[in-house]
């Protein structure tokens, strides 16, 4: 079978390709019902994208730090701002983007980026505001980037509570994920739009929302329940889909080992450790995730969780249980990305599901 890694495409070193979920092999490629329609191509590494309320697409160039806006109606593209000092080596770079909930009042975007600052290499969340034709940037969060260019995380997303959620990778050092002394690596963070600690965070005085995280490029809020689901890359085993619990330990840490399914890598730190709701015995390079709610696809896709892979370029979907707190059955393979990789996934203002690969952005549509 073909083996692909984001290290060779996006810069994400993942494991070997296999297609096993839970304890059963996945069914054959579904096909026939859903296709990918190109929205815009010839892009320069759109590792992350999102939408303005009017449907325009905001996307990042991972290596350059350019924040760009594409207007589908006029087919025009312009630069909103260029984040300075970006380091795009390995898995570093401009990795996540979110739109301020009060857009266009403030014309503010948020970017997760690896950049050189004050002589140090850091993973940062920056707030970029544009007014009177000029842009300004404010650093909200800083975490030291490791000497290894891998496991930087980068997904950021506003929740319905108005808070900004972010994933910081473990920096290629598993012990970071269990360190709660102020170390933000290997964590999911929750903060106010100004970068402050919300008063109701599970760890008082800390932005940490959940810990025991290895490295992740995707999470999405279930529009029916508000619960947060996260896709996570394993080492040479056990890519995961997790249902995030505030203050929860998801078990990655210094006792890293593949071990037995489902415990596997989830064996570090204090109990209670939360096990994944879905796992792949060997890695698919799991990436972005998005929910279908009136997304205009096949009837059986309604309410399901879609997610991508970069090792095999396949898009999959999985049903949730009646209570929507677990998966129901095995995932179904939906289609293969036109360029054999899937990076980010988003739901647009039109309810449709979109994904990006290393050179374009696509919309899912019925065949």
C-alpha positions in Angstrom: 0.0 0.0 0.0 1.1 3.6 -0.6 2.7 5.3 2.4 2.4 9.0 2.8 3.4 11.3 5.7 2.7 15.0 6.4 6.4 15.3 7.0 6.7 15.0 3.2 3.6 17.1 2.4 2.6 19.3 5.3 5.5 18.5 7.6 3.8 16.0 9.9 5.8 12.8 10.6 3.3 10.1 11.2 3.4 6.3 11.1 2.7 3.6 8.6 -0.5 3.3 6.6 -3.2 0.9 7.6 -7.0 0.9 7.6 -8.2 -0.8 10.8 -10.7 0.9 13.1 -11.6 -0.4 16.5 -11.0 -4.2 16.1 -12.5 -4.7 12.6 -11.3 -3.8 9.1 -13.0 -0.9 7.5 -15.4 -1.6 4.6 -14.5 -0.9 1.1 -14.6 2.7 -0.4 -18.2 3.8 -0.4 -18.0 6.1 -3.4 -21.0 6.8 -5.6 -22.8 9.3 -3.2 -20.3 12.1 -2.4 -17.7 13.9 -4.5 -15.2 16.7 -4.0 -15.7 19.9 -6.0 -12.7 22.2 -6.3 -13.4 25.6 -4.9 -9.9 27.1 -5.4 -6.6 25.6 -6.5 -3.0 26.6 -7.1 -2.6 27.6 -3.4 0.7 27.5 -1.4 0.2 25.0 1.4 -3.2 25.9 2.8 -2.7 24.0 6.1 -5.6 25.9 7.7 -8.7 27.8 6.5 -12.0 29.1 7.7 -14.8 31.3 6.6 -16.0 34.9 7.1 -19.7 35.2 7.8 -20.3 36.3 4.2 -18.7 33.1 2.8 -15.3 34.4 1.9 -12.5 32.0 2.7 -9.7 32.9 5.0 -6.6 30.6 4.5 -3.0 30.5 5.6 0.1 29.8 3.7 1.9 27.5 6.2 5.5 28.4 5.2 5.2 32.1 4.4 2.8 33.2 7.2 0.5 34.9 4.7 -3.1 35.3 5.8 -5.2 35.5 2.6 -8.8 36.0 1.8 -10.4 34.4 -1.3 -13.8 35.7 -2.6 -15.6 32.9 -4.4 -18.1 35.3 -6.0 -15.4 37.5 -7.7 -12.7 34.8 -7.7 -10.3 37.3 -6.3 -7.6 36.7 -3.7 -5.8 39.2 -1.5 -3.4 39.2 1.5 -4.9 40.3 4.8 -1.7 40.3 6.7 1.7 38.6 6.8 2.8 37.2 10.1 6.5 38.0 10.5 9.2 35.6 11.5 7.4 32.4 10.5 9.4 29.1 10.7 7.9 26.5 8.3 10.4 23.7 9.0 9.0 20.2 9.5 5.6 20.6 11.2 6.0 24.3 12.0 4.5 27.3 10.4 1.1 29.0 10.2 -1.0 26.2 11.4 -4.4 27.4 12.6 -6.8 30.3 11.9 -10.1 31.5 13.4 -12.4 34.5 12.8 -13.4 36.7 15.7 -17.0 36.1 16.7 -17.7 39.9 16.4 -16.5 40.1 12.7 -16.8 42.5 10.9 -17.0 45.0 13.8 -13.4 44.4 14.8 -12.1 42.8 11.5 -9.9 40.5 13.7 -8.4 37.1 12.9 -6.6 34.7 15.2 -3.6 32.6 14.0 -1.6 29.8 15.6 1.9 30.1 14.3 5.5 28.9 14.9 7.8 32.0 14.7 11.0 33.5 15.9 10.4 36.1 18.5 13.0 37.9 20.6 15.7 35.3 19.7 13.5 32.4 20.6 11.5 29.9 18.5 7.9 29.9 19.9 4.4 28.5 19.1 2.1 31.5 19.5 -1.5 32.5 19.1 -1.6 36.0 17.7 -4.5 38.3 17.2 -4.4 40.3 13.9 -6.6 43.3 13.5 -7.0 45.4 10.4 -8.3 49.0 10.5 -8.0 51.9 8.0 -6.0 49.7 5.7 -3.4 48.8 8.2 -2.8 45.6 10.2 -1.5 45.2 13.7 -0.6 42.0 15.6 -0.8 41.2 19.3 0.6 38.0 20.9 -1.9 36.3 23.2 -0.2 33.0 24.0 3.4 31.8 23.8 4.8 28.3 24.3 8.4 27.4 23.6 8.8 25.4 20.4 11.0 22.4 20.8 14.3 21.8 19.0 12.5 19.1 17.1 10.3 20.6 14.3 7.6 18.1 15.0 4.4 18.0 17.1 3.4 21.6 17.2 -0.4 21.0 17.0 -2.0 24.3 15.8 -5.8 23.8 15.4 -7.8 26.8 16.9 -11.5 27.3 17.0 -14.1 29.5 18.7 -16.8 27.6 20.7 -20.4 28.6 21.1 -19.3 29.9 24.5 -17.3 32.6 22.8 -14.0 31.1 24.0 -11.0 30.3 21.9 -9.9 26.6 21.9 -6.4 25.6 20.8 -4.3 22.4 20.5 -0.6 22.6 21.4 1.4 19.5 20.5 3.8 17.8 22.9 6.9 19.1 21.1 8.0 15.6 20.3 8.5 15.0 24.1 5.8 12.8 25.6 6.5 13.9 29.2 5.2 17.4 28.3 1.7 16.1 27.9 1.4 15.2 31.7 3.2 18.3 33.0 0.7 20.6 34.6 3.2 23.1 36.1 2.5 25.7 33.5 3.8 23.7 30.5 1.2 24.2 27.7 2.6 21.5 25.4 0.6 18.4 24.9 -2.6 20.2 25.9 -5.9 21.6 24.7 -6.3 25.2 25.8 -9.3 27.4 26.4 -9.0 31.2 26.7 -11.0 34.4 26.2 -10.7 36.3 22.9 -8.1 38.5 24.6 -6.0 35.4 25.7 -7.0 35.5 29.3 -7.9 32.6 31.5 -11.7 32.1 31.8 -12.9 31.9 35.4 -14.7 28.6 34.8 -11.7 26.7 33.3 -11.2 23.3 35.0 -7.7 24.1 36.3 -8.0 27.4 38.2 -5.7 30.1 36.8 -4.7 28.0 33.8 -5.6 28.0 30.1 -5.3 24.2 30.2 -8.7 22.6 29.3 -7.5 19.0 28.8 -4.1 17.2 28.9 -2.4 14.0 27.9 -2.5 15.0 24.2 0.2 13.9 21.8 -0.4 15.9 18.6 -3.5 16.9 16.8 -4.7 18.8 13.7 -8.4 18.6 14.0 -11.3 19.2 16.4 -14.9 20.1 15.9 -17.9 21.0 18.1 -20.9 18.7 17.6 -23.6 21.2 16.5 -26.3 19.1 18.1 -24.7 18.8 21.6 -21.9 21.4 21.8 -19.4 18.6 22.7 -15.9 18.9 21.5 -14.4 16.0 19.4 -10.7 15.8 18.7 -8.6 13.8 16.2 -5.2 12.8 17.5 -2.1 11.2 15.8 -0.6 8.2 17.5 3.1 7.2 17.2 3.4 4.1 15.0 -0.1 3.0 16.2 -3.5 4.1 17.4 -4.6 7.3 15.7 -7.6 8.3 17.8 -10.9 10.2 17.8 -11.6 11.6 21.3 -14.6 13.1 23.0 -13.0 15.9 25.1 -13.9 16.3 28.7 -13.1 19.5 30.6 -10.1 18.8 32.8 -9.7 15.3 31.4 -6.5 13.3 31.0 -6.3 11.6 27.6 -3.3 9.5 28.7 -0.4 10.4 26.4 2.8 10.8 28.4 6.1 9.2 29.4 4.7 5.7 29.6 4.2 5.8 25.8 3.7 2.4 24.3 1.4 0.9 21.7 0.2 -1.9 23.9 -3.2 -3.5 23.7 -6.2 -1.9 22.1 -8.0 0.1 23.4 -5.6 1.1 26.2 -2.6 1.5 24.0 -0.9 4.9 24.4 -3.5 6.1 26.9 -1.6 4.9 30.0 0.1 7.9 31.5 -0.8 10.2 34.4 -3.5 10.2 37.0 -6.7 8.3 36.6 -9.4 8.8 35.3 -7.8 8.4 31.8 -10.2 8.9 29.0 -9.9 6.3 26.2 -10.6 7.1 22.6 -14.1 6.6 21.1 -12.5 5.4 17.8 -9.0 4.2 17.0 -7.0 2.9 14.1 -4.6 0.1 15.0 -2.0 1.6 12.7 -1.8 5.2 11.7 -3.8 6.8 8.9 -2.4 10.3 9.7 -5.7 11.5 11.0 -6.2 15.2 10.4 -9.2 17.6 10.2 -12.8 16.9 11.3 -16.2 18.4 10.7 -19.9 17.4 11.4 -22.7 17.1 8.8 -25.8 19.0 9.9 -28.0 19.9 6.9 -24.8 19.6 4.9 -26.5 18.7 1.6 -25.0 15.3 1.2 -26.6 11.8 1.3 -29.3 11.1 3.8 -27.3 8.5 5.7 -24.5 11.1 6.2 -26.7 13.4 8.3 -25.4 13.9 11.8 -22.1 12.0 11.1 -18.6 13.0 11.9 -16.3 13.4 8.8 -12.5 13.3 9.2 -9.5 13.2 6.9 -6.2 11.3 6.7 -2.9 12.5 5.2 -1.1 9.1 5.0 -3.7 7.6 2.6 -5.6 10.8 1.5 -9.0 9.2 2.4 -12.0 11.0 3.8 -14.1 9.0 6.2 -17.3 9.4 8.1 -18.6 7.7 11.2 -22.0 7.7 12.9 -22.5 8.6 16.5 -24.6 6.9 19.2 -28.1 8.0 20.0 -26.8 10.0 22.9 -24.0 11.4 20.7 -21.4 10.5 23.3 -19.7 7.6 21.4 -19.3 6.3 17.8 -21.7 3.8 16.4 -20.2 1.2 14.1 -17.2 1.3 11.9 -16.2 4.3 9.8 -17.0 4.4 6.2 -14.6 5.5 3.5 -16.2 8.3 1.5 -13.6 9.4 -1.1 -10.0 10.0 -1.9 -8.6 13.5 -2.0 -7.7 14.6 -5.5 -4.1 15.2 -4.3 -3.9 12.2 -1.9 -3.9 14.2 1.3 -6.4 15.9 3.5 -5.3 18.7 5.9 -8.0 20.8 7.4 -11.8 20.4 7.4 -14.4 23.1 8.1 -18.1 23.7 7.9 -19.0 26.8 5.9 -21.7 29.4 6.6 -23.8 27.5 4.0 -23.6 24.3 6.1 -21.5 22.5 3.5 -18.3 20.6 4.5 -15.0 21.7 3.0 -11.4 20.3 3.2 -8.0 21.4 2.0 -5.0 19.5 0.7 -1.5 20.8 -0.1 -2.7 23.0 -3.0 -6.4 23.6 -2.9 -9.7 23.8 -1.1 -12.7 21.6 -1.9 -16.4 21.3 -1.1 -18.2 18.0 -0.5 -21.2 17.6 -2.8 -23.7 14.8 -3.7 -22.5 12.9 -6.8 
